[in-house]
Amino acid sequence: MRIYLNRFLNIPPATIPKKSINDKANNLDTILRELPDLLDKQQRVKETGELVVDYLYGGGRSDRLASMLVKLLLREDRNFHSIQMIEGAYRQYSLLENDNNDGNNAARVNILLAASRYLAAHSPTMRSQGRTYQIANQLHHGEQLFEEKIT
């Protein structure tokens, strides 16, 4: 157990990206459009975090970011814990939002940064659940999945 804990807990912490002063931060829609492509590749945690920080500090709306992250979550073969983690992040974010403390802005950004990094670390998956749902829907509507050809 000690070796396991040393291996996984004694790694350098991920740095929190700084506010970007580049042109990309000025085009918030572009940032949201880049997220799906980024999560189509493995281990794009750092880049995903940078985009999210650029988006939020650039004046992006958290509800639009939430919509995109949930869309990206749902396209993956997610499990209960992944859904629960994203839901918990947004719940914590909303609690800080209602706190009316201006000092909470950095904390709120960090929460969404963590959620997006988590999602990036677990993407892409095989994405087979969509096909499972499609088959279930076809069966529900009485459609045949396969037809035998008699010769």
C-alpha positions in Angstrom: 0.0 0.0 0.0 2.9 2.4 0.8 4.4 1.9 -2.7 1.0 2.6 -4.2 0.5 5.8 -2.2 4.0 7.0 -2.9 3.6 6.4 -6.6 0.3 8.1 -7.1 0.4 10.8 -4.4 4.0 12.0 -4.6 3.9 13.5 -8.0 4.3 17.2 -8.8 1.0 19.0 -8.5 -0.5 20.3 -11.8 0.0 24.0 -12.0 -3.0 26.3 -12.4 -2.8 28.1 -15.7 -2.5 31.9 -15.6 -4.9 34.3 -17.2 -4.0 34.4 -20.9 -3.5 37.7 -22.8 -3.7 36.2 -26.2 -6.1 36.7 -29.1 -7.8 33.3 -28.4 -9.2 34.6 -25.1 -11.1 37.2 -27.1 -13.0 34.7 -29.2 -15.0 32.7 -26.6 -17.0 30.8 -29.2 -13.7 29.5 -30.7 -12.6 28.2 -27.3 -15.8 26.2 -26.9 -15.6 24.8 -30.4 -12.0 23.6 -29.7 -12.8 21.6 -26.6 -14.5 18.6 -28.4 -11.5 18.2 -30.7 -9.1 18.4 -27.8 -10.9 15.7 -25.9 -10.8 13.4 -28.9 -7.1 13.0 -28.1 -5.6 11.3 -25.0 -4.0 13.1 -22.2 -4.8 16.7 -23.2 -5.3 17.7 -19.6 -3.0 20.7 -19.6 -4.4 22.1 -22.9 -8.0 21.6 -21.7 -7.3 23.5 -18.5 -5.7 26.4 -20.4 -8.7 26.7 -22.7 -11.1 26.7 -19.7 -9.1 29.3 -17.8 -8.9 31.5 -21.0 -12.6 31.1 -21.5 -13.6 32.0 -17.9 -11.2 34.8 -17.4 -12.0 36.1 -20.9 -15.6 36.7 -19.7 -17.1 33.5 -20.9 -20.4 32.4 -19.4 -20.2 29.5 -17.0 -23.5 28.0 -18.1 -22.3 27.7 -21.7 -19.1 26.0 -20.5 -21.3 23.7 -18.3 -23.4 22.8 -21.3 -20.3 22.0 -23.4 -18.6 19.9 -20.6 -21.8 17.9 -20.0 -22.2 17.3 -23.7 -18.6 16.1 -23.8 -19.2 13.9 -20.7 -22.3 12.3 -22.3 -20.5 11.3 -25.5 -18.0 9.2 -23.4 -18.6 5.8 -21.9 -19.1 7.4 -18.5 -19.9 5.8 -15.2 -21.8 7.0 -12.2 -18.8 8.4 -10.6 -17.8 10.6 -13.6 -21.3 12.0 -13.7 -21.3 12.5 -10.0 -18.0 14.3 -10.1 -19.1 16.8 -12.8 -22.4 17.4 -11.0 -20.5 18.0 -7.7 -18.2 20.5 -9.3 -21.0 22.5 -10.7 -22.9 22.3 -7.4 -19.8 23.7 -5.6 -19.4 26.3 -8.3 -23.0 27.5 -7.8 -22.6 27.7 -4.0 -19.6 30.0 -4.4 -21.4 32.0 -7.0 -24.3 32.7 -4.6 -21.8 33.6 -1.9 -21.4 37.2 -3.4 -17.8 37.3 -2.3 -15.6 38.8 -5.1 -12.6 36.9 -3.8 -14.3 33.6 -4.8 -13.8 34.2 -8.5 -10.4 32.4 -8.6 -11.8 29.5 -6.5 -14.8 29.2 -8.8 -12.5 29.1 -11.9 -10.4 26.4 -10.2 -13.4 24.2 -9.6 -14.3 24.3 -13.3 -10.7 23.9 -14.2 -10.6 20.7 -12.1 -13.8 19.4 -13.6 -12.5 19.9 -17.2 -9.1 18.3 -16.4 -10.9 15.3 -14.9 -12.9 15.0 -18.1 -9.9 15.4 -20.3 -8.0 12.8 -18.2 -10.7 10.2 -18.9 -11.3 11.0 -22.6 -11.6 9.6 -25.1 -13.3 6.4 -24.3 -14.5 3.8 -26.7 -17.8 5.6 -26.9 -19.9 2.5 -27.3 -22.7 3.5 -25.0 -24.3 5.6 -27.8 -24.7 2.5 -29.9 -26.2 0.6 -27.0 -28.8 3.3 -26.5 -29.5 3.3 -30.3 -30.1 -0.5 -30.2 -32.4 -0.2 -27.2 -34.4 2.6 -28.9 -34.7 0.5 -32.1 -35.9 -2.5 -30.1 -38.3 -0.3 -28.1 -39.9 0.9 -31.4 -40.2 -2.7 -32.7 -37.5 -2.4 -35.3 -35.4 -5.3 -36.3 -31.7 -5.0 -35.8 -30.7 -7.7 -38.3 -32.6 -9.3 -41.1 -31.8 -12.8 -42.2 -31.6 -13.1 -45.9 -33.1 -16.4 -47.2 -31.6 -17.6 -50.4 
